[in-house]
Amino acid sequence: MTLAPRVGWLLAYSYLWADDHRRGAEEGVKNRPCALVAATRRDGDRIVVIVVPVTHSPPADPQTAIEIPAVTKARLGLDPERSWIICNEANVFAWPGPDLRAAAGRKPPTIWYGPLPPKLAAAAREKLLGFARAGRLRRVPRTE
């Protein structure tokens, strides 16, 4: 398993939703694809990353998410159902972190589904940054 963070890629992760965290949960309910949207170095060699979830549930507010094109989902080996990258909440953790999971159906086992198209990855990152600048990003700290 490659442990270097790949910004702009989808990975398998046990995502903890902000609402579940607020209710006291400490672990994600299920493993899901998440987009790794940022990575930064802190305190020398420590790497901290930000991931945002992918879900089949249409967002209540379309401005909070970006739909993943069907052709991209097919290339990444994901199911054909519609999916969205949610950009108004994120998990933040020290890389690699205990909540990384093996991506379903990958041989040999890996955490990576693959890269998002650069424009889609950039759009997700910019949307997340917009929520952060507006003070509306629901940030869930995991293992920092």
DSSP file with accessible surface (Angstrom, degrees, kcal/mol):
  #  RESIDUE AA STRUCTURE BP1 BP2  ACC     N-H-->O    O-->H-N    N-H-->O    O-->H-N    TCO  KAPPA ALPHA  PHI   PSI    X-CA   Y-CA   Z-CA
    1    1 A M              0   0  148      0, 0.0     2,-0.4     0, 0.0   109,-0.1   0.000 360.0 360.0 360.0 126.4    0.0    0.0    0.0
    2    2 A T        -     0   0   66      1,-0.1   109,-0.2     2,-0.1   110,-0.0  -0.637 360.0-170.2 -76.3 129.5    1.4    3.4   -1.0
    3    3 A L        +     0   0   87     -2,-0.4    -1,-0.1     2,-0.1     3,-0.0   0.438  49.3 108.4-105.3   0.5    1.4    5.7    1.9
    4    4 A A  S    S-     0   0   60      1,-0.1     2,-0.1    91,-0.0    -2,-0.1  -0.622  77.6-113.1 -74.8 132.4    2.3    9.0    0.2
    5    5 A P        -     0   0   34      0, 0.0     2,-0.6     0, 0.0    -2,-0.1  -0.427  24.6-155.5 -67.5 139.8   -0.8   11.3    0.1
    6    6 A R    >   -     0   0   71     -2,-0.1     3,-1.6     3,-0.1    30,-0.3  -0.867  10.0-148.1-118.7  93.9   -2.1   11.9   -3.4
    7    7 A V  T 3  S+     0   0   75     -2,-0.6    30,-0.2     1,-0.3     3,-0.1  -0.377  83.9  28.6 -63.4 135.8   -4.0   15.2   -3.5
    8    8 A G  T 3  S+     0   0   12     28,-3.5   108,-2.9     1,-0.4     2,-0.3   0.501  99.0 112.2  90.7   6.0   -6.9   15.1   -6.0
    9    9 A W  E <   -A  115   0A  71     -3,-1.6    27,-2.6    27,-0.4     2,-0.4  -0.767  67.1-120.7-108.7 156.6   -7.4   11.3   -5.7
   10   10 A L  E     +AB 114  35A   0    104,-3.0   103,-2.5    -2,-0.3   104,-1.3  -0.785  35.8 178.8 -90.7 138.6  -10.2    9.3   -4.3
   11   11 A L  E     -AB 112  34A   0     23,-2.7    23,-2.4    -2,-0.4     2,-0.5  -0.891  33.5-104.4-133.7 164.8   -9.3    7.0   -1.4
   12   12 A A  E     + B   0  33A   2     99,-2.5    89,-2.3    89,-0.5     2,-0.3  -0.804  51.6 159.2 -92.3 130.7  -11.2    4.5    0.8
   13   13 A Y  E     -CB 100  32A   1     19,-2.0    19,-2.5    -2,-0.5     2,-1.4  -0.998  50.7-118.2-153.5 147.6  -11.7    6.0    4.3
   14   14 A S  E     - B   0  31A   5     85,-2.4    14,-0.5    -2,-0.3    17,-0.2  -0.686  45.9-158.2 -88.8  86.0  -14.0    5.5    7.3
   15   15 A Y        -     0   0    1     -2,-1.4     2,-0.7    15,-0.6    14,-0.5  -0.438  10.1-148.5 -74.7 135.0  -15.5    9.0    7.2
   16   16 A L        -     0   0    3     12,-0.2    12,-0.1    -2,-0.2   124,-0.1  -0.912  18.8-136.3-104.4 110.7  -17.0   10.6   10.3
   17   17 A W     >  -     0   0   54     -2,-0.7     4,-2.5     1,-0.1     5,-0.2  -0.350  15.2-122.4 -65.6 147.1  -19.9   12.9    9.4
   18   18 A A  H  > S+     0   0    9      1,-0.2     4,-2.6     2,-0.2     5,-0.2   0.875 112.1  52.4 -59.3 -40.7  -20.0   16.2   11.2
   19   19 A D  H  > S+     0   0   61      2,-0.2     4,-1.5     1,-0.2    -1,-0.2   0.906 110.7  47.3 -64.3 -39.8  -23.5   15.5   12.6
   20   20 A D  H  4>S+     0   0   32      2,-0.2     5,-2.4     1,-0.2    -2,-0.2   0.914 112.0  50.7 -66.8 -40.9  -22.4   12.1   14.0
   21   21 A H  H ><5S+     0   0   75     -4,-2.5     3,-2.0     1,-0.2    -2,-0.2   0.921 107.1  53.9 -61.1 -43.7  -19.3   13.8   15.5
   22   22 A R  H 3<5S+     0   0  169     -4,-2.6    -1,-0.2     1,-0.3    -2,-0.2   0.855 105.5  54.3 -60.9 -32.4  -21.5   16.4   17.1
   23   23 A R  T 3<5S-     0   0  157     -4,-1.5    -1,-0.3    -5,-0.2    -2,-0.2   0.424 130.3 -95.4 -83.4   2.6  -23.6   13.7   18.7
   24   24 A G  T < 5S+     0   0   53     -3,-2.0    -3,-0.2     1,-0.3    -2,-0.1   0.414  73.3 147.2 103.9  -2.2  -20.5   12.1   20.2
   25   25 A A      < -     0   0   38     -5,-2.4    -1,-0.3    -6,-0.1     3,-0.1  -0.388  25.4-174.2 -66.7 146.6  -19.5    9.5   17.7
   26   26 A E        +     0   0  155      1,-0.1     2,-0.3     2,-0.1    -1,-0.1   0.475  65.0  53.0-116.4  -9.7  -15.8    8.9   17.3
   27   27 A E  S    S-     0   0  111     -7,-0.1    -1,-0.1   -12,-0.1   -12,-0.1  -0.950  84.7-107.5-129.1 149.4  -15.8    6.4   14.4
   28   28 A G        -     0   0   14    -14,-0.5   -12,-0.2    -2,-0.3     3,-0.1  -0.367  22.3-133.7 -69.3 152.7  -17.3    6.5   10.9
   29   29 A V  S    S+     0   0  126    -14,-0.5     2,-0.3     1,-0.2    -1,-0.1   0.844  81.7   1.7 -77.7 -36.4  -20.3    4.2   10.3
   30   30 A K  S    S-     0   0  111    -15,-0.4   -15,-0.6   -17,-0.1     2,-0.3  -0.980  76.7-100.7-148.3 161.9  -19.0    2.8    7.0
   31   31 A N  E     +B   14   0A  86     -2,-0.3   -17,-0.2   -17,-0.2   -19,-0.1  -0.616  48.4 165.8 -81.9 142.5  -16.1    3.0    4.6
   32   32 A R  E     -B   13   0A  27    -19,-2.5   -19,-2.0    -2,-0.3     2,-0.1  -0.986  42.7 -87.0-150.8 160.0  -16.6    5.2    1.6
   33   33 A P  E     -B   12   0A  25      0, 0.0    21,-1.8     0, 0.0     2,-0.3  -0.474  47.5-176.7 -66.9 140.0  -14.7    6.9   -1.2
   34   34 A C  E     -BD  11  53A   0    -23,-2.4   -23,-2.7    19,-0.2     2,-0.5  -0.984  25.0-122.9-136.3 148.6  -13.4   10.3   -0.1
   35   35 A A  E     -BD  10  52A   1     17,-2.5    17,-2.2    -2,-0.3     2,-0.9  -0.818  16.4-140.3 -93.4 127.6  -11.5   12.9   -2.1
   36   36 A L  E     + D   0  51A   0    -27,-2.6   -28,-3.5    -2,-0.5   -27,-0.4  -0.799  30.7 170.2 -84.9 108.3   -8.2   13.9   -0.7
   37   37 A V  E     +     0   0A   6     13,-2.2     2,-0.3    -2,-0.9    -1,-0.2   0.622  54.7  14.5-101.4 -15.4   -8.3   17.7   -1.3
   38   38 A A  E     - D   0  50A  16     12,-1.2    12,-2.2   -32,-0.0     2,-0.3  -0.988  49.8-175.4-159.0 150.1   -5.3   19.1    0.6
   39   39 A A  E     + D   0  49A  42     -2,-0.3     2,-0.3    10,-0.2    10,-0.2  -0.987  12.2 175.1-145.2 138.0   -2.1   18.0    2.3
   40   40 A T  E     - D   0  48A  75      8,-2.3     8,-2.8    -2,-0.3     2,-0.4  -0.986  28.8-118.9-142.3 152.6    0.3   20.2    4.3
   41   41 A R  E     + D   0  47A 155     -2,-0.3     2,-0.3     6,-0.2     6,-0.2  -0.772  31.9 180.0 -92.5 136.5    3.5   19.6    6.3
   42   42 A R  E  >  + D   0  46A  96      4,-3.5     4,-1.0    -2,-0.4    -2,-0.0  -0.986  61.0   4.2-133.0 146.9    3.4   20.6   10.0
   43   43 A D  T >4 S-     0   0  137     -2,-0.3     2,-0.9     2,-0.1     3,-0.6   0.928 123.7 -60.7  49.1  52.4    6.1   20.3   12.6
   44   44 A G  T 34 S+     0   0   59      1,-0.2    -1,-0.1    -3,-0.1     0, 0.0  -0.657 126.0   6.9  86.4-105.8    8.8   19.1   10.3
   45   45 A D  T 34 S+     0   0  142     -2,-0.9    -1,-0.2    -4,-0.1     2,-0.2   0.530  94.7 115.2 -95.7  -6.8    7.8   15.8    8.7
   46   46 A R  E <<  -D   42   0A  85     -4,-1.0    -4,-3.5    -3,-0.6     2,-0.5  -0.472  51.0-155.4 -68.8 130.7    4.2   15.4    9.9
   47   47 A I  E     -D   41   0A  32     48,-0.4    48,-3.1    -6,-0.2     2,-0.4  -0.916   6.7-166.2-109.9 129.8    1.7   15.6    7.1
   48   48 A V  E     -DE  40  94A   3     -8,-2.8    -8,-2.3    -2,-0.5     2,-0.3  -0.958  11.3-167.9-114.9 133.5   -1.9   16.6    7.8
   49   49 A V  E     -DE  39  93A   0     44,-2.8    44,-1.9    -2,-0.4     2,-0.4  -0.827  15.9-143.5-121.7 160.5   -4.6   16.0    5.1
   50   50 A I  E     -DE  38  92A  43    -12,-2.2   -13,-2.2    -2,-0.3   -12,-1.2  -0.992  19.3-175.4-123.0 126.0   -8.1   17.0    4.5
   51   51 A V  E     -DE  36  91A   0     40,-2.5    40,-2.3    -2,-0.4   -15,-0.2  -0.938   9.2-158.2-121.2 147.3  -10.7   14.6    3.0
   52   52 A V  E     -D   35   0A   1    -17,-2.2   -17,-2.5    -2,-0.4    38,-0.1  -0.935  26.0-110.0-121.5 147.1  -14.2   15.2    1.9
   53   53 A P  E     -D   34   0A   0      0, 0.0    33,-2.7     0, 0.0     2,-0.4  -0.364  13.3-144.5 -81.3 156.1  -16.9   12.5    1.5
   54   54 A V  E     +G   85   0B   6    -21,-1.8     2,-0.3    31,-0.2    31,-0.2  -0.950  28.7 175.0-111.6 134.8  -18.5   11.0   -1.5
   55   55 A T  E     -G   84   0B  16     29,-2.3    29,-2.8    -2,-0.4   -23,-0.0  -0.968  41.1-140.6-140.3 155.0  -22.2   10.0   -1.1
   56   56 A H  S    S+     0   0   64     -2,-0.3    26,-0.1    27,-0.2    -1,-0.1   0.627  78.5 100.1 -82.9 -18.4  -25.1    8.7   -3.2
   57   57 A S  S    S-     0   0   78     27,-0.1    27,-0.1     1,-0.1    -2,-0.1  -0.565  81.1-120.9 -74.2 123.1  -27.5   11.0   -1.3
   58   58 A P        -     0   0   94      0, 0.0     2,-0.1     0, 0.0    -1,-0.1  -0.365  36.6-104.7 -60.2 139.4  -28.3   14.1   -3.2
   59   59 A P        -     0   0   27      0, 0.0     6,-0.1     0, 0.0     4,-0.0  -0.398  13.4-135.9 -68.1 142.1  -27.3   17.2   -1.2
   60   60 A A  S    S+     0   0  113      1,-0.3     3,-0.1    -2,-0.1     0, 0.0   0.880 104.3  37.3 -61.4 -37.5  -30.1   19.2    0.5
   61   61 A D  S >  S-     0   0   67      1,-0.1     3,-2.4    -3,-0.0    -1,-0.3  -0.950  77.2-155.3-116.6 108.8  -28.3   22.3   -0.8
   62   62 A P  G >  S+     0   0   91      0, 0.0     3,-1.2     0, 0.0    -1,-0.1   0.747  90.3  69.4 -57.2 -20.9  -26.8   21.8   -4.3
   63   63 A Q  G 3  S+     0   0  129      1,-0.2    -3,-0.0    -3,-0.1     3,-0.0   0.657  91.3  61.4 -71.6 -13.1  -24.3   24.6   -3.6
   64   64 A T  G <  S+     0   0   13     -3,-2.4    23,-3.3    22,-0.0    24,-0.6   0.496 106.4  41.7 -91.0  -3.0  -22.5   22.3   -1.0
   65   65 A A  E <   -H   86   0B   9     -3,-1.2     2,-0.4    21,-0.2    21,-0.2  -0.903  60.7-140.9-143.7 165.9  -21.6   19.6   -3.5
   66   66 A I  E     -H   85   0B  29     19,-2.0    19,-3.2    -2,-0.3     2,-0.2  -0.999  27.6-127.7-129.4 127.6  -20.2   18.6   -6.9
   67   67 A E  E     -H   84   0B  76     -2,-0.4    17,-0.3    17,-0.3    15,-0.0  -0.525  20.2-128.3 -74.9 139.7  -21.6   15.7   -8.8
   68   68 A I        -     0   0    2     15,-2.7    15,-0.5    -2,-0.2    -1,-0.1  -0.783  29.9-114.8 -86.6 124.8  -19.1   13.1  -10.1
   69   69 A P     >  -     0   0   61      0, 0.0     4,-2.3     0, 0.0     3,-0.5  -0.267  18.4-122.4 -59.5 145.2  -19.6   12.5  -13.8
   70   70 A A  H  > S+     0   0   79      1,-0.2     4,-2.6     2,-0.2     5,-0.2   0.874 112.1  56.2 -57.0 -39.2  -20.7    9.0  -14.7
   71   71 A V  H  > S+     0   0  113      1,-0.2     4,-2.2     2,-0.2    -1,-0.2   0.885 107.8  48.4 -63.9 -35.3  -17.6    8.5  -16.9
   72   72 A T  H  > S+     0   0    8     -3,-0.5     4,-2.2     2,-0.2    -2,-0.2   0.926 110.4  51.0 -69.7 -43.1  -15.3    9.3  -14.0
   73   73 A K  H  X>S+     0   0    5     -4,-2.3     5,-2.7     1,-0.2     4,-0.5   0.928 111.0  48.8 -59.9 -42.7  -17.2    6.9  -11.7
   74   74 A A  H ><5S+     0   0   73     -4,-2.6     3,-1.2     1,-0.2    -1,-0.2   0.926 110.0  50.9 -63.8 -44.0  -16.8    4.2  -14.3
   75   75 A R  H 3<5S+     0   0  131     -4,-2.2    -1,-0.2     1,-0.3    -2,-0.2   0.872 111.0  49.2 -61.6 -35.5  -13.1    4.8  -14.8
   76   76 A L  H 3<5S-     0   0    4     -4,-2.2    -1,-0.3    -5,-0.1    -2,-0.2   0.511 116.2-115.0 -83.0  -4.3  -12.6    4.6  -11.0
   77   77 A G  T <<5 +     0   0   50     -3,-1.2    -3,-0.2    -4,-0.5     2,-0.2   0.735  66.7 143.9  77.6  23.4  -14.5    1.4  -10.8
   78   78 A L      < -     0   0   28     -5,-2.7    -1,-0.2    -6,-0.2    -2,-0.0  -0.486  57.8 -85.1 -89.5 166.0  -17.3    2.8   -8.7
   79   79 A D        -     0   0   61     -2,-0.2    -1,-0.2     1,-0.1    -2,-0.0  -0.156  37.7-113.5 -66.7 163.9  -21.0    1.8   -9.0
   80   80 A P  S    S+     0   0  127      0, 0.0    -1,-0.1     0, 0.0     3,-0.1   0.544  78.8 112.9 -81.0  -4.5  -23.1    3.5  -11.6
   81   81 A E  S    S-     0   0  115      1,-0.1    -3,-0.0    -8,-0.1    -8,-0.0  -0.319  81.7 -92.0 -64.9 152.1  -25.4    5.4   -9.2
   82   82 A R        -     0   0  153    -26,-0.1     2,-0.3   -15,-0.0    -1,-0.1  -0.330  51.0-173.5 -62.4 142.1  -25.2    9.1   -9.1
   83   83 A S        -     0   0    4    -15,-0.5   -15,-2.7    -3,-0.1     2,-0.4  -0.986  12.2-154.5-141.2 152.5  -22.7   10.4   -6.5
   84   84 A W  E     -GH  55  67B  25    -29,-2.8   -29,-2.3    -2,-0.3     2,-0.6  -0.959  17.4-132.9-127.6 145.0  -21.6   13.8   -5.1
   85   85 A I  E     -GH  54  66B   0    -19,-3.2   -19,-2.0    -2,-0.4     2,-0.5  -0.865  28.6-141.2 -90.7 119.5  -18.5   15.1   -3.5
   86   86 A I  E     + H   0  65B  13    -33,-2.7   -21,-0.2    -2,-0.6     3,-0.2  -0.753  23.2 178.7 -86.9 124.5  -19.7   17.0   -0.3
   87   87 A C        +     0   0    0    -23,-3.3    44,-0.2    -2,-0.5   -22,-0.2   0.404  63.5  71.7-111.9   1.5  -17.6   20.2    0.1
   88   88 A N  S    S+     0   0   31    -24,-0.6    50,-2.6    49,-0.1     2,-0.3   0.338 101.1  41.3-103.4   8.5  -19.0   21.9    3.2
   89   89 A E  E     + f   0 138A   8     48,-0.2     2,-0.3    -3,-0.2    50,-0.2  -0.987  65.1 176.2-147.7 155.9  -17.6   19.4    5.6
   90   90 A A  E     - f   0 139A   0     48,-2.1    50,-3.1    -2,-0.3     2,-0.4  -0.993  27.8-127.9-155.8 152.7  -14.3   17.5    6.0
   91   91 A N  E     -Ef  51 140A   0    -40,-2.3   -40,-2.5    -2,-0.3     2,-0.4  -0.892  24.9-160.0-100.6 139.2  -12.2   15.2    8.1
   92   92 A V  E     +Ef  50 141A   3     48,-2.3    50,-3.1    -2,-0.4     2,-0.3  -0.981  22.1 154.7-121.9 129.1   -8.7   16.4    9.0
   93   93 A F  E     -E   49   0A   1    -44,-1.9   -44,-2.8    -2,-0.4     2,-0.4  -0.991  47.5 -96.4-154.2 158.1   -6.1   13.9   10.1
   94   94 A A  E     -E   48   0A  21     49,-4.8   -46,-0.3    -2,-0.3    49,-0.1  -0.650  68.1 -80.1 -75.7 127.8   -2.4   13.2   10.4
   95   95 A W  S    S+     0   0   29    -48,-3.1   -48,-0.4    -2,-0.4    -1,-0.1  -0.527 109.9  13.6 -75.4 136.7   -1.3   11.0    7.4
   96   96 A P  S    S+     0   0   52      0, 0.0    -1,-0.2     0, 0.0     4,-0.2  -0.961  89.8 178.6 -87.8 -25.4   -1.6    8.1    7.0
   97   97 A G    >   -     0   0   22      1,-0.1     3,-0.9     2,-0.1    -2,-0.1   0.337  43.3 -95.4  81.2 150.6   -4.1    7.7    9.9
   98   98 A P  T 3  S+     0   0   88      0, 0.0    -1,-0.1     0, 0.0    -3,-0.0   0.576 111.2  69.4 -78.6  -8.4   -5.9    4.6   11.3
   99   99 A D  T 3   +     0   0    8     -3,-0.1   -85,-2.4     2,-0.1     2,-0.1   0.391  67.3 114.0 -98.0   5.6   -9.1    5.2    9.3
  100  100 A L  B <   -C   13   0A  22     -3,-0.9     2,-0.3   -87,-0.2   -87,-0.3  -0.493  49.1-167.3 -69.6 145.7   -7.7    4.5    5.8
  101  101 A R        -     0   0   74    -89,-2.3   -89,-0.5    10,-0.2     2,-0.3  -0.890  28.6 -91.2-131.6 164.4   -9.3    1.3    4.3
  102  102 A A        -     0   0   70     -2,-0.3     9,-0.3   -91,-0.1     2,-0.2  -0.597  48.3-114.8 -74.2 131.3   -8.7   -1.0    1.4
  103  103 A A    >   -     0   0    4      7,-3.5     3,-1.6    -2,-0.3     7,-0.3  -0.504  40.9 -97.6 -68.8 135.0  -10.6    0.2   -1.6
  104  104 A A  T 3  S+     0   0   71      1,-0.2    -1,-0.1    -2,-0.2    -3,-0.0  -0.251  99.9   3.9 -58.0 132.8  -13.3   -2.4   -2.6
  105  105 A G  T 3  S+     0   0   76      1,-0.2     2,-0.5    -3,-0.1    -1,-0.2   0.567  89.0 142.3  74.8  11.7  -12.4   -4.8   -5.3
  106  106 A R    <   -     0   0   53     -3,-1.6    -1,-0.2     4,-0.2     4,-0.1  -0.733  41.9-137.5 -92.9 130.0   -8.8   -3.7   -5.8
  107  107 A K  S    S+     0   0  189     -2,-0.5     3,-0.0     2,-0.1     0, 0.0  -0.993  93.6  29.0-126.8 123.6   -6.1   -6.2   -6.5
  108  108 A P  S    S-     0   0  109      0, 0.0    -1,-0.1     0, 0.0     0, 0.0   0.650 117.0-100.4 -68.7 164.1   -3.5   -5.9   -5.1
  109  109 A P        +     0   0   93      0, 0.0     2,-0.3     0, 0.0    -2,-0.1  -0.209  55.9 158.9 -56.5 138.7   -5.1   -4.2   -2.1
  110  110 A T        -     0   0   33     -7,-0.3    -7,-3.5    -4,-0.1    -4,-0.2  -0.972  48.4-131.2-153.9 158.2   -4.7   -0.5   -2.0
  111  111 A I  S    S+     0   0    1     -2,-0.3   -99,-2.5    -9,-0.3     2,-0.4   0.612  82.5  92.9 -83.9 -14.6   -6.4    2.5   -0.4
  112  112 A W  E     +A   11   0A   8   -101,-0.2  -101,-0.2     1,-0.2    -9,-0.1  -0.655  43.9 179.5 -92.6 133.7   -6.7    4.3   -3.8
  113  113 A Y  E     -     0   0A  33   -103,-2.5  -102,-0.2    -2,-0.4    -1,-0.2   0.778  61.9 -98.5 -86.8 -38.2   -9.5    4.3   -6.2
  114  114 A G  E     -A   10   0A   6   -104,-1.3  -104,-3.0   -37,-0.0    -1,-0.3  -0.800  48.8 -42.1 142.4 178.4   -7.6    6.6   -8.6
  115  115 A P  E     -A    9   0A  51      0, 0.0  -106,-0.3     0, 0.0  -107,-0.1  -0.494  44.5-133.6 -80.2 143.9   -7.3   10.3   -9.6
  116  116 A L        -     0   0   10   -108,-2.9   -48,-0.0    -2,-0.2    -2,-0.0  -0.580  44.7 -85.5 -79.5 155.1  -10.1   12.7  -10.2
  117  117 A P     >  -     0   0   41      0, 0.0     4,-2.7     0, 0.0     3,-0.5  -0.392  43.9-116.9 -57.5 140.2  -10.0   14.7  -13.3
  118  118 A P  H  > S+     0   0  115      0, 0.0     4,-2.7     0, 0.0     5,-0.2   0.867 113.6  51.2 -52.5 -40.0   -7.9   17.8  -12.5
  119  119 A K  H  > S+     0   0  186      2,-0.2     4,-2.2     1,-0.2     5,-0.1   0.894 111.8  47.1 -66.7 -37.7  -10.7   20.3  -13.1
  120  120 A L  H  > S+     0   0   20     -3,-0.5     4,-2.4     2,-0.2    -1,-0.2   0.934 113.3  48.0 -68.7 -44.2  -13.1   18.3  -10.8
  121  121 A A  H  X S+     0   0   17     -4,-2.7     4,-2.3     1,-0.2    -2,-0.2   0.924 113.4  47.8 -61.9 -43.6  -10.4   18.0   -8.0
  122  122 A A  H  X S+     0   0   53     -4,-2.7     4,-2.7    -5,-0.3    -1,-0.2   0.900 110.6  51.8 -65.1 -39.4   -9.7   21.7   -8.3
  123  123 A A  H  X S+     0   0   44     -4,-2.2     4,-2.4    -5,-0.2    -1,-0.2   0.916 110.2  48.6 -64.6 -40.9  -13.4   22.6   -8.2
  124  124 A A  H  X S+     0   0    1     -4,-2.4     4,-2.4     2,-0.2    -2,-0.2   0.930 112.8  48.1 -64.9 -42.7  -13.9   20.5   -5.0
  125  125 A R  H  X S+     0   0  101     -4,-2.3     4,-2.7     1,-0.2    -2,-0.2   0.934 112.9  47.6 -63.6 -44.7  -10.9   22.1   -3.4
  126  126 A E  H  X S+     0   0  105     -4,-2.7     4,-2.2     2,-0.2    -1,-0.2   0.899 111.3  50.5 -65.1 -40.1  -12.0   25.6   -4.3
  127  127 A K  H  X S+     0   0   58     -4,-2.4     4,-2.0    -5,-0.2    -1,-0.2   0.938 111.7  48.3 -63.9 -43.8  -15.6   25.0   -3.1
  128  128 A L  H  X S+     0   0    6     -4,-2.4     4,-2.4     1,-0.2    -2,-0.2   0.935 110.9  50.7 -60.6 -45.7  -14.2   23.7    0.3
  129  129 A L  H  X S+     0   0   42     -4,-2.7     4,-3.0     1,-0.2    -1,-0.2   0.877 106.5  55.6 -61.3 -36.5  -11.9   26.7    0.6
  130  130 A G  H  X S+     0   0   34     -4,-2.2     4,-1.8     2,-0.2    -1,-0.2   0.923 109.1  46.0 -61.6 -43.8  -14.9   29.0    0.0
  131  131 A F  H  <>S+     0   0   16     -4,-2.0     5,-3.1   -44,-0.2     6,-0.8   0.904 113.1  50.8 -65.1 -39.6  -16.8   27.4    2.9
  132  132 A A  H ><5S+     0   0   46     -4,-2.4     3,-1.5     4,-0.2    -2,-0.2   0.939 110.1  48.7 -63.7 -46.1  -13.7   27.6    5.0
  133  133 A R  H 3<5S+     0   0  182     -4,-3.0    -1,-0.2     1,-0.3    -2,-0.2   0.848 111.6  50.4 -62.0 -34.1  -13.2   31.4    4.2
  134  134 A A  T 3<5S-     0   0   63     -4,-1.8    -1,-0.3    -5,-0.2    -2,-0.2   0.448 115.0-116.9 -83.4  -0.6  -16.9   32.0    5.0
  135  135 A G  T < 5S+     0   0   68     -3,-1.5    -3,-0.2    -4,-0.3    -2,-0.1   0.736  88.1 110.5  72.0  23.0  -16.6   30.2    8.3
  136  136 A R      < +     0   0  144     -5,-3.1     2,-0.5    -6,-0.2    -4,-0.2   0.280  36.1 117.8-115.3   9.9  -19.1   27.6    7.2
  137  137 A L        -     0   0   39     -6,-0.8     2,-1.2    -5,-0.2   -48,-0.2  -0.675  58.8-142.6 -80.6 127.0  -16.8   24.5    6.8
  138  138 A R  E     -f   89   0A  86    -50,-2.6   -48,-2.1    -2,-0.5     2,-0.5  -0.762  26.3-169.0 -90.2  93.8  -17.9   21.7    9.2
  139  139 A R  E     -f   90   0A 112     -2,-1.2   -48,-0.2   -50,-0.2   -50,-0.0  -0.748  11.1-165.4 -94.7 124.0  -14.4   20.4   10.1
  140  140 A V  E     -f   91   0A   1    -50,-3.1   -48,-2.3    -2,-0.5     2,-0.3  -0.931  12.9-146.3-110.8 109.8  -14.1   17.2   12.0
  141  141 A P  E     +f   92   0A  55      0, 0.0   -48,-0.2     0, 0.0   -50,-0.0  -0.593  25.5 167.6 -74.2 132.8  -10.7   16.6   13.6
  142  142 A R        -     0   0   35    -50,-3.1     2,-0.9    -2,-0.3   -49,-0.2   0.450  65.3 -14.3-108.4-102.5   -9.6   12.9   13.6
  143  143 A T              0   0   55    -49,-0.1   -49,-4.8   -51,-0.0    -1,-0.0  -0.762 360.0 360.0-108.5  86.1   -6.0   12.0   14.4
  144  144 A E              0   0   80     -2,-0.9   -96,-0.1   -51,-0.3   -51,-0.0  -0.729 360.0 360.0 -96.0 360.0   -4.0   15.3   14.1
